[in-house]
Amino acid sequence: MSISTDAPARPKRALPPLMTLSDGAAERLRGLYEKGEAGKLLRIAVKTKGCSGMSYDLSWVDGAGPGDEVVTDKGITVLVDRKATLFLIGTVMDYEVKAMSAGFTFTNPNEKGRCGCGESFHV
């Protein structure tokens, strides 16, 4: 007796993009790339730090390294450390200006919680 394995293949589910940029983040990065950080790229990583265990680490680099994923959205390119990709899938990077501060923020669907000060997260 033989068992047939000719069942139709299940369609693959599309993965969410690794990371997307809000209009505000794209505009801010465009300005930085054109002026003070001309010729460099923003590299996003995740480091072990803070009361919740992990934090976003942003640095300027001259170009993509062998451990970087290249993400282009809204005509802007950022690099993501390959070791951070599982923690960042589906994340939206934004740029917020508040009364006393301004900076990049992350809306990460993988986060399970944040510390009280908002500097670190856990998945």
N, C-alpha and C positions, 0 to 999 in steps of 0.2 A: 504494500500500500504506500503510495507516495502522497506527500502533502504539497499542494500547489502554493507557491509564494508569489503568484502573479497579481497580488492585490494592487490596486492603483496606488501610486506613491502619494503620500500626503503632501500638499503644497507647503513649502517652507514659509514660515512666518518672517516677515521683514523685521530686522532689528532696528531699534531706534538709532538715530545718529549718535555717535560718540559724544559730541558736544555741539551746542548751537550758541550763537551770540544774539543777544537782544540788539535792537537798533542803537540803544545807548552805548552798549559795550563796543559795537562795531565802530560807531562814530568816535568814541574816545581812543580806541586803538588806532584808528586811521590817523588821528591827530598826532598820537605819540610816534607812530611809524614815520610820519612825514617830518617830524621836528626832532625832539630830543633823543629819540631812540632809532633814528634813521639807520637802515642797514641791519637792524637786529630783529629778532622775533621773540614774542612772549612764550615762555615755556611754563606749562602748568603741571605740577606734580602734587602728590599727597605724601605728607610726612607724618611720622608718629610724633605727636605733640599735643599738649593741652590736656584739660581735665576729661575730655570725652574720648581721647585717643588718637584722633587724626586731625590734620589741618591742611588747608590748601597752601601750596608753596608756589609763588610766582617769581620767575627770574627772567632776565634778558639774556639771550644767547645769540651768537653770530649766525647759527644755522642749525638745521636738524641733525641730530646725532643718530647713531644706529639704534638707540633705544627709544626713539621718538615716533609718535604717530602724528601725521600732518593733518590738521583739520582746517578746512576753508569754508567759511560761511559769510555771506553778504560781501564777498570780495576781499575778506580779511583772513589771513592765515595765522593760526596759533599752533603751537606744538604741545602734545600731551605725552608725558612720560608713559611708556608702555606699561610699566608696573602699576600705574594708576588707572588704567582704562577700565578695569572691572568695577572700580569704585565710582567712576564718572559717567558711565553709559546713560545717556538721556539728559545730562545736566545742561542747564541754560545759564550762561554767564551774562551778567548784567553790570551796568555801571550806575551807581546811585549817588546823588548829591543830596546831603541832608544839611540841616542848619549848622552843625559843628563838624561834619566830616564828609568825605567823598571817597569812593573806592569801588573796586570790583566786588560783586557778590555772586553767589552761586545758589541756584535752585536745583537741588540734587534729589531725584526721586529715590535714590538708594539710601539716603540718610534715614536712620531709625531714631536719631535724637541729636540734640546739640547741648553744649554746656550753657550755663546761664549767661555768660558774657558773649556768646556767639562766635568765639574764636576757634572752636573745635567741634568735631562731630564724630558719630560712630555709625557703622553700617551693620 
